[in-house]
Amino acid sequence: DFCLSRGLGDVYKRQVFTYLSNLRIQKAKEMILTTSLFINDIALNVGYESERAFTKTFSKYEGVTPKQFRKNNSV
């Protein structure tokens, strides 16, 4: 764990947890924009145990909830 964490930190200049959270949020954004899945289903698909935890992290990264993000970016 330590070697992986340090190696990723050296390469990506951030901690493993931050890197993985960013990947999950990016995938979630793609799914929000390209599917009609419920937010709860997207949260589970990208690795969150609950919609609440997902919404909290998503809001931290994007400044809006996943539902607001979908509404703001719908065609």
Buried (B, 14 or more C-beta within 10 A) or exposed (E): EEEEEEEBBEEEEEEBEBBEBBEBBEBBBEBBEEEEEEBBEBBBBBEBEEBEEBBEBBBEBBEBBBEBBBEEEEE
